[in-house]
Amino acid sequence: MVSHSGLITVMTRAARKAAPRLRRDFGEVEQLQVSKKGPADFVSMADKRAEQTIIEELKNARPDWGIICEEAGEIEGNPDKPRWIVDPLDGTTNFLHGVPHFAISIAVEDRTPAGKREITHGLIYQPLTDESFWAEKGRGAWLHDRRLRVSARRNLDEALIGTGVPHFGRGNVAAWSRIFGAIAPEVCGIRRLGSAALDFAWVAAGRFDGFWEDDLDIWDTAAGLLLVKEAGGFVTDYRGQDRMFERREYLAASSELHSKLHKLLAGSLR
């Protein structure tokens, strides 16, 4: 069994504590009380309950750390300490339609000696398949105790690429269409599965050869971004720079395919 830090243990415990209720609610998805948060951005009681469970577990373990999460927003902590970044249910629309593809995402954000924020730990947990993808900065990316590496494919015509499609007033449909139009003819397939966290995890695991999406929040991407990097991949914004959180745009792939995908993507937006 591969050893990991106490923080991964804390994150895993929190995710696993929230998972049984999510599985149960998923089984009764038709009876869920659903409130609307905005166009196509549903929030279920399941989402809120899972978040509450996770917050309680994380607070017990590190009482003075802040937390930023999708539903509760920002919970202040000691500014000199790291903070948790939590998405209790990434793939809410899938969940509410009975599509069995969603995940819990938890990350740790710390400061470098220079004061720059960086993600140091990440966990993406799929409650239905019991797959636990995790990474620590400098210690690799893992699926349970199996080391993950990004895909070794070198040719675009063999590559399977994940994406997210803008919907109901969110995101720039015209820009996405141009990117799709540039990438789709060059690759063997494009998939839109509805959970950005799992898309990143699947790039880290070599299931997807690449992924692009924008208009994503930090809780959608923090853990996944670390997973891809620790699995030997590259993640940039659409300009090929390291300002993904700021610009809310992400292109992830192996180094070999990243440059090829970036060329197509950047060219389509000129």
FENRABEL-V537212 format. One record per residue. N is the residue number from 0. SS is DSSP state (H for helix, E for strand, L for the rest). PSI is psi in degrees with one decimal (999 if undefined). Layout:
BEGIN
n=N ss=SS psi=PSI
n=N ss=SS psi=PSI
END
This chain:
BEGIN
n=0 ss=L psi=128.7
n=1 ss=L psi=140.0
n=2 ss=L psi=147.3
n=3 ss=L psi=172.0
n=4 ss=L psi=165.8
n=5 ss=H psi=-29.3
n=6 ss=H psi=-40.6
n=7 ss=H psi=-38.2
n=8 ss=H psi=-45.1
n=9 ss=H psi=-46.5
n=10 ss=H psi=-42.7
n=11 ss=H psi=-42.6
n=12 ss=H psi=-43.2
n=13 ss=H psi=-44.9
n=14 ss=H psi=-43.2
n=15 ss=H psi=-26.4
n=16 ss=H psi=-34.5
n=17 ss=H psi=-22.1
n=18 ss=H psi=-43.7
n=19 ss=H psi=-40.2
n=20 ss=H psi=-40.1
n=21 ss=H psi=-43.3
n=22 ss=H psi=-41.5
n=23 ss=H psi=-45.3
n=24 ss=H psi=-36.5
n=25 ss=H psi=-36.8
n=26 ss=H psi=-23.5
n=27 ss=L psi=34.7
n=28 ss=H psi=-30.2
n=29 ss=H psi=-26.7
n=30 ss=H psi=-3.6
n=31 ss=L psi=140.1
n=32 ss=L psi=124.3
n=33 ss=E psi=128.4
n=34 ss=E psi=150.0
n=35 ss=E psi=130.4
n=36 ss=L psi=-20.4
n=37 ss=L psi=178.1
n=38 ss=L psi=123.2
n=39 ss=L psi=16.2
n=40 ss=L psi=73.5
n=41 ss=E psi=148.0
n=42 ss=E psi=128.7
n=43 ss=E psi=163.8
n=44 ss=H psi=-33.1
n=45 ss=H psi=-44.5
n=46 ss=H psi=-50.4
n=47 ss=H psi=-40.2
n=48 ss=H psi=-41.8
n=49 ss=H psi=-43.4
n=50 ss=H psi=-43.7
n=51 ss=H psi=-43.9
n=52 ss=H psi=-46.1
n=53 ss=H psi=-44.8
n=54 ss=H psi=-44.6
n=55 ss=H psi=-44.3
n=56 ss=H psi=-44.9
n=57 ss=H psi=-39.2
n=58 ss=H psi=-39.5
n=59 ss=H psi=-40.6
n=60 ss=H psi=-39.6
n=61 ss=L psi=80.0
n=62 ss=L psi=-27.1
n=63 ss=L psi=3.1
n=64 ss=L psi=144.2
n=65 ss=E psi=164.6
n=66 ss=E psi=134.1
n=67 ss=E psi=125.5
n=68 ss=E psi=164.2
n=69 ss=L psi=-47.7
n=70 ss=L psi=-49.7
n=71 ss=L psi=-9.6
n=72 ss=E psi=-139.4
n=73 ss=E psi=127.3
n=74 ss=E psi=115.8
n=75 ss=L psi=143.8
n=76 ss=L psi=-169.4
n=77 ss=L psi=118.7
n=78 ss=L psi=-17.8
n=79 ss=L psi=-6.4
n=80 ss=L psi=163.6
n=81 ss=L psi=173.8
n=82 ss=E psi=154.6
n=83 ss=E psi=146.2
n=84 ss=E psi=120.5
n=85 ss=E psi=129.2
n=86 ss=E psi=108.2
n=87 ss=E psi=-19.4
n=88 ss=E psi=90.7
n=89 ss=E psi=116.1
n=90 ss=L psi=36.2
n=91 ss=H psi=-41.4
n=92 ss=H psi=-41.5
n=93 ss=H psi=-49.8
n=94 ss=H psi=-48.5
n=95 ss=H psi=-15.2
n=96 ss=L psi=7.8
n=97 ss=L psi=19.8
n=98 ss=L psi=120.6
n=99 ss=L psi=54.9
n=100 ss=L psi=94.1
n=101 ss=L psi=168.0
n=102 ss=E psi=161.5
n=103 ss=E psi=133.0
n=104 ss=E psi=126.8
n=105 ss=E psi=134.2
n=106 ss=E psi=161.9
n=107 ss=E psi=129.3
n=108 ss=E psi=126.6
n=109 ss=E psi=175.5
n=110 ss=E psi=140.8
n=111 ss=L psi=166.5
n=112 ss=L psi=-28.5
n=113 ss=L psi=-1.5
n=114 ss=L psi=2.7
n=115 ss=L psi=139.7
n=116 ss=E psi=139.3
n=117 ss=E psi=152.0
n=118 ss=E psi=126.4
n=119 ss=E psi=-23.7
n=120 ss=E psi=144.0
n=121 ss=E psi=144.0
n=122 ss=E psi=130.8
n=123 ss=E psi=119.4
n=124 ss=E psi=125.6
n=125 ss=E psi=106.2
n=126 ss=L psi=-29.6
n=127 ss=L psi=-33.0
n=128 ss=L psi=-8.6
n=129 ss=L psi=30.7
n=130 ss=E psi=127.3
n=131 ss=E psi=101.6
n=132 ss=E psi=128.3
n=133 ss=E psi=157.2
n=134 ss=E psi=147.8
n=135 ss=E psi=140.4
n=136 ss=L psi=123.5
n=137 ss=L psi=-1.5
n=138 ss=L psi=9.7
n=139 ss=E psi=175.3
n=140 ss=E psi=145.9
n=141 ss=E psi=150.2
n=142 ss=E psi=106.6
n=143 ss=L psi=-113.6
n=144 ss=L psi=23.0
n=145 ss=E psi=125.6
n=146 ss=E psi=136.7
n=147 ss=L psi=143.4
n=148 ss=L psi=143.1
n=149 ss=L psi=162.3
n=150 ss=L psi=145.1
n=151 ss=L psi=3.5
n=152 ss=L psi=141.4
n=153 ss=L psi=-16.9
n=154 ss=L psi=134.3
n=155 ss=H psi=-34.2
n=156 ss=H psi=-6.1
n=157 ss=H psi=-1.4
n=158 ss=L psi=136.9
n=159 ss=E psi=123.2
n=160 ss=E psi=135.0
n=161 ss=E psi=154.1
n=162 ss=E psi=174.4
n=163 ss=L psi=140.4
n=164 ss=L psi=130.0
n=165 ss=L psi=147.6
n=166 ss=E psi=144.4
n=167 ss=L psi=61.1
n=168 ss=L psi=-2.1
n=169 ss=E psi=133.0
n=170 ss=L psi=169.8
n=171 ss=L psi=100.4
n=172 ss=H psi=-39.4
n=173 ss=H psi=-44.2
n=174 ss=H psi=-43.4
n=175 ss=H psi=-41.0
n=176 ss=H psi=-38.5
n=177 ss=H psi=-42.2
n=178 ss=H psi=-46.3
n=179 ss=H psi=-43.9
n=180 ss=H psi=-29.4
n=181 ss=H psi=-39.4
n=182 ss=H psi=-42.3
n=183 ss=H psi=-44.5
n=184 ss=H psi=-15.0
n=185 ss=H psi=-13.9
n=186 ss=L psi=169.7
n=187 ss=L psi=-14.7
n=188 ss=E psi=153.3
n=189 ss=E psi=135.5
n=190 ss=E psi=140.0
n=191 ss=L psi=101.8
n=192 ss=L psi=-14.0
n=193 ss=L psi=12.7
n=194 ss=L psi=103.7
n=195 ss=H psi=-36.8
n=196 ss=H psi=-47.3
n=197 ss=H psi=-30.9
n=198 ss=H psi=-47.5
n=199 ss=H psi=-46.0
n=200 ss=H psi=-38.8
n=201 ss=H psi=-31.1
n=202 ss=H psi=-44.5
n=203 ss=H psi=-35.6
n=204 ss=L psi=-2.4
n=205 ss=L psi=7.4
n=206 ss=L psi=-43.9
n=207 ss=L psi=145.8
n=208 ss=L psi=-16.9
n=209 ss=E psi=171.7
n=210 ss=E psi=139.1
n=211 ss=E psi=145.0
n=212 ss=E psi=151.6
n=213 ss=E psi=-176.6
n=214 ss=L psi=35.9
n=215 ss=L psi=145.0
n=216 ss=L psi=163.4
n=217 ss=H psi=-33.9
n=218 ss=H psi=-20.1
n=219 ss=H psi=-27.0
n=220 ss=H psi=-18.9
n=221 ss=H psi=-51.9
n=222 ss=H psi=-42.4
n=223 ss=H psi=-38.1
n=224 ss=H psi=-44.4
n=225 ss=H psi=-40.9
n=226 ss=H psi=-48.2
n=227 ss=H psi=-45.7
n=228 ss=H psi=-44.3
n=229 ss=H psi=-16.6
n=230 ss=L psi=8.5
n=231 ss=L psi=11.6
n=232 ss=E psi=179.0
n=233 ss=E psi=142.3
n=234 ss=E psi=127.1
n=235 ss=E psi=173.8
n=236 ss=L psi=-175.2
n=237 ss=L psi=-16.0
n=238 ss=L psi=5.1
n=239 ss=L psi=16.0
n=240 ss=L psi=174.3
n=241 ss=L psi=45.6
n=242 ss=L psi=44.5
n=243 ss=H psi=-48.6
n=244 ss=H psi=-40.0
n=245 ss=H psi=-46.1
n=246 ss=H psi=-10.9
n=247 ss=L psi=37.5
n=248 ss=E psi=143.5
n=249 ss=E psi=133.0
n=250 ss=E psi=117.9
n=251 ss=E psi=138.0
n=252 ss=E psi=177.0
n=253 ss=E psi=162.6
n=254 ss=H psi=-38.8
n=255 ss=H psi=-47.6
n=256 ss=H psi=-25.9
n=257 ss=H psi=-46.4
n=258 ss=H psi=-37.8
n=259 ss=H psi=-43.5
n=260 ss=H psi=-39.7
n=261 ss=H psi=-37.6
n=262 ss=H psi=-45.1
n=263 ss=H psi=-46.6
n=264 ss=H psi=-51.5
n=265 ss=H psi=-40.1
n=266 ss=H psi=-36.8
n=267 ss=H psi=-23.6
n=268 ss=H psi=-4.3
n=269 ss=L psi=999
END
